[in-house]
Amino acid sequence: MAVKRVALTLVIPMLLSDLWASQAAGQPRGRPQSSGPAIVDVRKIWDQAPHCAFTDLVRRQDRWWCVFREGQGHVSPAGTIRVITSADGRAWESAASLRRADTDLRDPKISLMPDGRLMLLAAASWHADDAPLRRQPLTWFSNDGREWTSPIEIGEPNYWLWRVAWQDGAAYGVGYGVGEQETRQVRLYKSRDGRNFETLVDNLFDEGSPNESSLLFEGDHALCILRRDGEPNTAVMGTTRAPYTEWSWQDLGVRIGGPHLIRLSDGRIVAAGRFYDGGARTGLAWLDPQQATLTEFLRLPSGGDTSYPGMVEHDGLLWVSYYSSHEGKANIYLARVRLP
């Protein structure tokens, strides 16, 4: 389908202005903001591999589930996916370890399907220069978080389907080209079952080498934040409405890696990821869709090799999983943040 092109300097279309107007950064609906955001606590929850990284987090049936990659380094020939679980967020245990022979499994993402099952999304990766295939997206499914199906190849080879968001019984995700088929563009995919994905928009965006992404839905409206590593390398925000085939884009003016979005119960939108100015760290930021601004408001204890957060709002706090090497090697951390 054709994609509506709009210059990045344009304001968000009027069709979104009413929806987002009450969600300006730091302004919750219906009550004034008091004291500022604060870290309640941060704990290391896993360090049992030379390199633990690329997290995601979900809460299901009164338990926490955190997923991440274990390997010898940030990039290594073999990488496995570890699933850990906790009843209280303090004591964690291993629930599963997923692996594939001679394969680096990278960037696992976990989500709760409409039927209550857990779905895990990751990419099988091969790093040799002469490898005919560089990436193959995979999904696994589980009823209890401990026993998982065999991996299922999804999407398109060499298009990295990085994260999905569920809306009205369907999964939507953005994939970006890698390897020989690298096109410096991203595509939008849709699936009803997490196994069969159709291409909804062939060329969603193609300026500045876009790649990692996060989608957020409200009603029939959606927005997307996209990482870019080219020229320019600042993130962009896309907005649309159902059926999600025509998008408008704006430059957020901030570089961010491993982005993730969550809408709080009061309507505010938090973005998390790696921020680069003044040194790499994992931080939290307010996303104001109306003004197209991304404003960091809290730095988590982190540095060096870090980012790729998962986020869940629970019991009045924002729970954030992430990884960082600020204590010597890459470990998994869980922060609880109060957002007045």
C-alpha positions as CSV (number, residue, x, y, z in Angstrom):
1,M,0.0,0.0,0.0
2,A,1.1,3.5,-0.6
3,V,2.5,5.4,2.4
4,K,1.6,9.0,2.9
5,R,4.7,11.1,3.1
6,V,4.9,14.2,5.3
7,A,8.0,16.4,5.9
8,L,9.5,15.8,9.3
9,T,9.1,19.5,10.3
10,L,5.3,19.4,10.1
11,V,3.2,19.3,13.3
12,I,1.2,16.2,14.1
13,P,-2.0,16.1,12.1
14,M,-5.1,17.6,13.6
15,L,-6.8,14.2,13.8
16,L,-4.4,13.4,16.7
17,S,-4.4,16.7,18.5
18,D,-7.5,16.2,20.6
19,L,-6.5,12.6,21.6
20,W,-3.0,13.6,22.8
21,A,-3.7,17.1,24.1
22,S,-4.2,16.0,27.7
23,Q,-1.0,13.9,27.6
24,A,1.7,16.6,27.5
25,A,4.9,15.5,29.1
26,G,4.7,15.3,32.9
27,Q,1.1,16.4,33.0
28,P,-1.2,13.5,34.3
29,R,-4.9,13.7,33.6
30,G,-7.0,15.2,36.3
31,R,-4.4,15.9,39.0
32,P,-1.4,18.2,39.4
33,Q,2.1,16.8,39.6
34,S,3.7,17.1,43.0
35,S,7.3,16.0,43.7
36,G,9.5,14.7,40.9
37,P,10.1,11.1,39.8
38,A,12.4,9.1,42.1
39,I,14.0,5.6,42.1
40,V,12.5,3.5,44.9
41,D,15.1,0.8,44.6
42,V,17.4,-1.0,42.1
43,R,18.5,-4.6,42.4
44,K,20.7,-6.9,40.3
45,I,18.5,-9.9,39.5
46,W,20.8,-12.0,37.2
47,D,24.5,-12.3,36.5
48,Q,25.1,-16.0,35.8
49,A,26.7,-15.6,32.4
50,P,29.7,-13.6,31.1
51,H,27.3,-11.3,29.3
52,C,23.6,-10.9,30.2
53,A,21.7,-8.3,28.1
54,F,18.7,-7.2,26.1
55,T,15.8,-7.6,28.5
56,D,12.0,-7.5,28.4
57,L,9.5,-7.8,31.3
58,V,5.8,-8.8,31.7
59,R,3.5,-9.6,34.6
60,R,1.1,-12.5,34.3
61,Q,-1.1,-14.3,36.9
62,D,0.6,-12.5,39.8
63,R,4.1,-13.4,38.7
64,W,6.9,-11.5,37.0
65,W,8.6,-12.9,33.9
66,C,11.8,-11.4,32.6
67,V,13.7,-12.5,29.4
68,F,17.1,-11.7,28.2
69,R,20.1,-13.1,26.2
70,E,23.1,-14.9,27.7
71,G,26.4,-15.1,25.8
72,Q,30.1,-14.6,25.9
73,G,29.9,-11.0,24.8
74,H,27.6,-8.3,23.3
75,V,28.0,-10.2,20.0
76,S,29.2,-13.8,20.0
77,P,28.6,-17.0,17.9
78,A,26.2,-18.5,20.4
79,G,23.6,-16.8,22.4
80,T,20.8,-18.3,24.5
81,I,17.6,-16.9,25.8
82,R,17.0,-17.1,29.6
83,V,13.5,-16.8,31.1
84,I,13.4,-16.0,34.8
85,T,10.4,-15.6,37.1
86,S,9.6,-14.1,40.5
87,A,6.5,-13.8,42.7
88,D,7.7,-10.5,44.4
89,G,10.4,-9.0,42.1
90,R,13.1,-9.8,44.7
91,A,13.8,-13.5,44.6
92,W,14.2,-14.8,41.0
93,E,14.6,-18.3,39.6
94,S,15.3,-19.7,36.2
95,A,12.2,-20.9,34.4
96,A,13.6,-21.9,31.0
97,S,16.6,-21.6,28.7
98,L,16.1,-21.6,25.0
99,R,18.8,-22.3,22.5
100,R,19.5,-23.3,18.9
101,A,22.6,-25.0,17.7
102,D,25.3,-22.8,16.2
103,T,23.0,-19.7,16.5
104,D,23.1,-16.5,18.4
105,L,19.5,-15.8,19.7
106,R,19.2,-12.1,20.2
107,D,17.0,-9.4,21.7
108,P,14.1,-11.5,23.2
109,K,10.8,-9.8,23.7
110,I,7.9,-11.3,25.8
111,S,4.3,-10.4,25.4
112,L,0.9,-11.5,26.7
113,M,-1.3,-12.8,24.0
114,P,-5.1,-12.2,23.9
115,D,-5.8,-15.8,24.8
116,G,-3.5,-15.6,27.9
117,R,-0.5,-17.4,26.6
118,L,3.0,-16.0,26.6
119,M,4.7,-15.3,23.3
120,L,8.5,-14.8,23.0
121,L,9.9,-13.1,20.0
122,A,13.7,-13.1,19.1
123,A,16.0,-13.2,16.2
124,A,18.3,-16.1,15.2
125,S,21.5,-14.5,14.1
126,W,24.6,-15.6,12.2
127,H,27.6,-13.3,12.2
128,A,30.0,-14.8,9.6
129,D,30.7,-12.6,6.7
130,D,29.9,-15.4,4.2
131,A,26.7,-16.5,6.0
132,P,23.8,-16.7,3.4
133,L,21.3,-15.7,6.1
134,R,22.0,-13.0,8.7
135,R,18.7,-12.9,10.7
136,Q,15.6,-15.0,11.0
137,P,12.8,-13.9,13.3
138,L,11.4,-16.6,15.6
139,T,8.6,-17.0,18.0
140,W,7.9,-19.5,20.9
141,F,4.7,-19.9,22.9
142,S,4.0,-21.1,26.4
143,N,1.1,-21.7,28.8
144,D,3.1,-21.5,32.0
145,G,6.4,-19.7,31.1
146,R,8.4,-22.8,31.8
147,E,7.5,-25.2,28.9
148,W,7.9,-23.6,25.5
149,T,7.1,-24.7,22.0
150,S,9.8,-25.3,19.4
151,P,10.8,-22.1,17.6
152,I,8.7,-21.0,14.6
153,E,10.2,-19.0,11.8
154,I,8.1,-15.9,11.1
155,G,8.2,-12.8,8.9
156,E,10.8,-12.5,6.3
157,P,14.5,-13.7,6.3
158,N,16.9,-10.8,6.9
159,Y,14.1,-8.5,8.2
160,W,14.5,-8.2,11.9
161,L,11.0,-8.1,13.5
162,W,12.1,-6.5,16.7
163,R,9.1,-6.1,19.0
164,V,5.4,-6.5,18.8
165,A,2.4,-4.8,20.4
166,W,-1.1,-6.4,20.6
167,Q,-4.2,-4.4,19.6
168,D,-7.7,-5.7,19.0
169,G,-6.5,-9.3,18.9
170,A,-3.6,-8.7,16.5
171,A,0.1,-8.3,16.9
172,Y,1.8,-5.4,15.1
173,G,5.6,-5.1,14.7
174,V,8.2,-3.2,12.8
175,G,11.0,-5.1,11.0
176,Y,14.2,-3.6,9.6
177,G,16.5,-5.0,6.9
178,V,19.9,-6.5,7.7
179,G,22.6,-8.3,5.8
180,E,22.7,-8.5,2.0
181,Q,19.1,-7.4,1.8
182,E,19.6,-4.3,3.9
183,T,17.4,-1.6,2.4
184,R,17.7,1.1,5.1
185,Q,14.0,1.0,5.5
186,V,11.5,-0.5,8.0
187,R,8.3,-2.5,7.3
188,L,5.1,-2.8,9.4
189,Y,3.8,-6.4,10.0
190,K,0.6,-7.7,11.3
191,S,-0.4,-11.2,12.7
192,R,-3.5,-12.7,14.3
193,D,-1.7,-15.6,15.8
194,G,2.0,-14.7,16.3
195,R,2.9,-17.3,13.7
196,N,1.8,-15.9,10.3
197,F,2.8,-12.3,9.7
198,E,1.6,-10.2,6.7
199,T,3.3,-7.1,5.4
200,L,0.9,-4.2,6.2
201,V,3.2,-1.4,5.0
202,D,6.2,-2.3,2.8
203,N,8.1,0.9,3.3
204,L,7.1,2.5,6.6
205,F,10.1,4.8,6.8
206,D,13.5,5.0,5.1
207,E,15.5,8.1,6.3
208,G,18.6,7.9,8.5
209,S,18.9,4.1,8.7
210,P,15.9,3.3,11.0
211,N,15.9,0.1,12.9
212,E,14.7,-0.7,16.5
213,S,11.2,0.4,17.4
214,S,8.3,0.5,19.8
215,L,4.6,0.8,19.1
216,L,1.8,2.2,21.3
217,F,-1.9,2.0,20.6
218,E,-4.9,3.9,22.0
219,G,-8.3,3.2,20.4
220,D,-7.8,3.4,16.7
221,H,-4.8,5.6,17.0
222,A,-1.1,4.5,17.1
223,L,2.3,6.0,17.4
224,C,5.8,4.6,16.9
225,I,9.2,5.6,18.0
226,L,12.1,4.6,15.8
227,R,15.8,4.5,16.4
228,R,18.1,5.8,13.7
229,D,21.8,5.2,13.3
230,G,22.5,7.0,10.0
231,E,22.5,10.7,9.1
232,P,20.7,12.0,11.0
233,N,20.9,9.6,14.0
234,T,18.1,11.1,16.0
235,A,14.9,9.1,16.8
236,V,11.7,9.8,14.9
237,M,8.0,9.5,16.0
238,G,5.3,8.3,13.6
239,T,1.6,8.7,14.1
240,T,-1.4,7.1,12.4
241,R,-4.9,5.8,12.8
242,A,-6.5,2.5,11.8
243,P,-5.9,0.7,9.5
244,Y,-2.4,2.0,10.2
245,T,-1.3,2.2,6.6
246,E,-0.7,6.0,6.3
247,W,1.8,7.5,8.7
248,S,3.2,11.0,9.5
249,W,6.7,11.4,10.9
250,Q,8.5,13.9,13.0
251,D,12.1,14.2,14.2
252,L,12.4,14.0,18.0
253,G,15.8,15.6,18.0
254,V,17.2,13.0,20.5
255,R,19.3,9.9,19.9
256,I,18.0,6.8,21.7
257,G,18.9,3.1,21.5
258,G,16.7,0.1,22.3
259,P,13.6,2.3,22.7
260,H,10.5,1.1,24.5
261,L,7.2,2.9,25.2
262,I,4.5,2.5,27.9
263,R,1.4,4.5,28.6
264,L,0.8,5.0,32.3
265,S,-2.7,4.6,33.9
266,D,-3.0,8.4,34.1
267,G,-2.3,8.9,30.4
268,R,1.3,10.0,30.4
269,I,3.8,8.2,28.0
270,V,7.2,7.1,29.2
271,A,10.0,6.2,26.8
272,A,13.0,4.2,28.0
273,G,16.2,3.3,26.3
274,R,19.9,4.2,25.9
275,F,20.7,7.9,25.9
276,Y,24.1,9.0,24.6
277,D,24.7,12.7,25.4
278,G,27.1,13.0,28.3
279,G,27.9,9.2,28.3
280,A,25.8,6.1,27.5
281,R,23.2,5.2,30.2
282,T,19.7,3.8,30.5
283,G,17.2,6.5,31.1
284,L,13.5,7.3,31.3
285,A,11.9,10.2,29.3
286,W,8.5,11.8,28.8
287,L,7.2,11.5,25.3
288,D,4.9,14.4,24.4
289,P,3.2,13.4,21.1
290,Q,1.5,16.7,20.7
291,Q,4.8,18.7,20.8
292,A,6.9,15.8,19.4
293,T,9.4,16.1,22.3
294,L,11.4,13.4,24.2
295,T,12.6,14.7,27.5
296,E,14.7,12.6,29.8
297,F,13.7,12.9,33.4
298,L,15.5,10.1,35.3
299,R,18.8,8.3,34.8
300,L,19.0,4.7,36.1
301,P,22.2,3.4,37.7
302,S,24.0,2.3,34.5
303,G,26.8,2.9,32.0
304,G,28.9,1.4,29.3
305,D,27.1,-1.5,27.6
306,T,23.5,-0.8,28.7
307,S,19.8,-0.4,27.8
308,Y,17.1,-2.5,26.2
309,P,14.5,-2.1,29.0
310,G,11.2,-3.7,29.7
311,M,8.5,-1.7,31.5
312,V,5.4,-2.6,33.5
313,E,3.2,-0.3,35.7
314,H,2.2,-2.1,38.9
315,D,1.1,-1.1,42.4
316,G,1.6,2.6,41.7
317,L,5.2,2.1,40.5
318,L,7.0,1.7,37.2
319,W,9.0,-1.5,37.1
320,V,11.9,-1.4,34.7
321,S,14.2,-4.3,33.7
322,Y,17.4,-3.4,31.9
323,Y,21.0,-4.4,31.6
324,S,24.2,-2.6,32.3
325,S,28.0,-3.1,32.6
326,H,28.6,-0.3,35.1
327,E,29.6,-2.8,37.8
328,G,32.2,-4.5,35.7
329,K,30.2,-6.8,33.3
330,A,26.8,-6.8,31.7
331,N,24.2,-7.9,34.3
332,I,20.4,-7.7,34.6
333,Y,18.8,-5.1,36.8
334,L,15.3,-4.3,38.0
335,A,14.4,-0.8,39.1
336,R,11.2,0.4,40.7
337,V,10.4,4.1,40.0
338,R,7.8,6.4,41.6
339,L,6.2,8.8,39.2
340,P,4.1,11.3,41.1
